[in-house]
Amino acid sequence: QVQLVESGGGLVQAGGSLRLSCAASGRTFNREAMAWFRQAPGKEREFVATIRWSGGSTYYAESVKGRFTISRDNAKNTVYLQMNSLKPEDTAVYYCAASKAYTSGSYTLKRDYDIWGQGTQVTVSS
């Protein structure tokens, strides 16, 4: 069974940067993609970014494009989210997710994923 452990959240001022990490353990070879989602208080969980294990292609939500960068280290089975130029509206719990085994698609929807981390809080002060 795949397990995901996030780290790197915290409190930062607007304009600052944070890097989140997501370490995956277990059988990940049959899962095509990893992603970051976020959920602000009172809002639905929303897609942030996704990356394919093979080839490393990426896709971002419009709200973070140009500010956030998703990357992966296949040897360490770890995915990262570098967040720059943070805004107060980026405040949320950030979740790492692994795509369902042996599937394909855009990997931008919650239903594309069935393994989730516990979440890490990111708070951006104005």
C-alpha positions as CSV (number, residue, x, y, z in Angstrom):
1,Q,0.0,0.0,0.0
2,V,1.2,3.5,-0.9
3,Q,1.7,6.0,1.9
4,L,2.4,9.7,1.5
5,V,3.9,12.0,4.1
6,E,4.0,15.8,3.5
7,S,6.3,18.3,5.1
8,G,7.5,21.9,4.7
9,G,4.4,23.9,5.5
10,G,4.4,26.9,7.8
11,L,3.8,30.6,8.2
12,V,5.3,33.1,5.7
13,Q,4.7,36.7,4.8
14,A,3.2,37.6,1.5
15,G,5.8,37.6,-1.3
16,G,7.8,34.9,0.5
17,S,8.5,31.3,-0.5
18,L,8.0,27.8,0.9
19,R,8.9,24.3,-0.4
20,L,6.7,21.4,0.3
21,S,7.9,17.8,0.1
22,C,5.9,14.6,-0.3
23,A,7.7,11.3,0.4
24,A,6.0,8.2,-1.1
25,S,6.5,4.7,0.2
26,G,5.2,1.4,-1.0
27,R,4.2,0.3,-4.5
28,T,4.2,3.5,-6.6
29,F,5.5,2.1,-9.9
30,N,2.0,1.5,-11.2
31,R,0.8,5.0,-10.4
32,E,1.3,7.4,-13.3
33,A,1.1,10.8,-11.6
34,M,1.4,12.7,-8.4
35,A,-0.3,16.0,-7.5
36,W,-0.8,18.7,-5.0
37,F,-4.2,19.9,-4.0
38,R,-5.2,22.5,-1.4
39,Q,-8.2,23.2,0.7
40,A,-9.0,26.6,2.3
41,P,-11.4,26.9,5.2
42,G,-15.0,26.6,4.0
43,K,-13.9,25.8,0.4
44,E,-13.7,22.7,-1.7
45,R,-10.4,20.9,-2.2
46,E,-8.9,22.3,-5.4
47,F,-6.2,21.1,-7.8
48,V,-2.9,22.9,-7.7
49,A,-0.3,21.0,-9.8
50,T,0.5,17.6,-11.2
51,I,3.5,15.8,-12.5
52,R,4.1,12.4,-14.2
53,W,6.7,10.0,-12.7
54,S,7.8,9.1,-16.2
55,G,8.9,12.0,-18.4
56,G,8.1,14.6,-15.8
57,S,5.4,16.5,-17.7
58,T,3.6,19.0,-15.5
59,Y,0.4,21.0,-15.4
60,Y,-0.7,23.8,-13.2
61,A,-3.9,25.6,-12.0
62,E,-4.1,29.0,-13.5
63,S,-4.0,30.6,-10.1
64,V,-0.5,29.3,-9.4
65,K,1.0,29.2,-12.8
66,G,4.3,31.1,-12.9
67,R,4.6,31.1,-9.1
68,F,4.6,27.4,-8.2
69,T,6.8,24.7,-9.5
70,I,6.2,21.0,-9.1
71,S,9.1,18.6,-9.4
72,R,10.0,15.0,-8.5
73,D,13.0,12.9,-7.5
74,N,12.4,9.4,-8.8
75,A,15.3,7.9,-6.8
76,K,13.9,9.3,-3.6
77,N,10.2,8.7,-4.5
78,T,9.6,12.3,-3.5
79,V,7.6,15.1,-5.1
80,Y,8.1,18.8,-4.3
81,L,6.1,22.0,-4.6
82,Q,8.2,25.1,-4.7
83,M,6.0,28.1,-3.9
84,N,7.2,31.6,-4.7
85,S,5.5,35.0,-4.5
86,L,3.0,33.6,-2.0
87,K,-0.2,35.5,-1.5
88,P,-2.7,35.5,1.4
89,E,-5.2,33.6,-0.9
90,D,-2.7,30.7,-1.1
91,T,-3.4,30.0,2.6
92,A,-4.8,26.4,2.8
93,V,-4.0,22.9,3.9
94,Y,-1.9,21.4,1.1
95,Y,-2.4,17.7,0.3
96,C,-0.2,15.4,-1.8
97,A,-1.9,12.7,-3.8
98,A,-1.0,9.6,-5.8
99,S,-3.0,8.7,-8.9
100,K,-5.1,5.6,-9.1
101,A,-3.1,2.5,-10.3
102,Y,-3.1,1.7,-14.0
103,T,-5.1,4.7,-15.1
104,S,-4.7,7.6,-17.6
105,G,-6.1,11.0,-18.0
106,S,-5.5,14.6,-17.3
107,Y,-4.9,14.0,-13.6
108,T,-6.4,17.4,-12.6
109,L,-9.5,16.0,-10.8
110,K,-9.8,14.7,-7.3
111,R,-11.4,11.5,-8.6
112,D,-8.1,10.7,-10.5
113,Y,-6.4,10.1,-7.1
114,D,-7.1,7.6,-4.3
115,I,-4.1,7.9,-2.0
116,W,-3.8,11.1,0.0
117,G,-1.3,12.5,2.5
118,Q,-2.3,13.9,5.9
119,G,-1.9,17.5,4.7
120,T,0.4,20.4,5.7
121,Q,-0.8,23.9,6.7
122,V,0.5,26.8,4.7
123,T,-0.4,30.3,6.1
124,V,0.5,33.5,4.2
125,S,0.1,36.7,6.2
126,S,-0.5,40.0,4.5
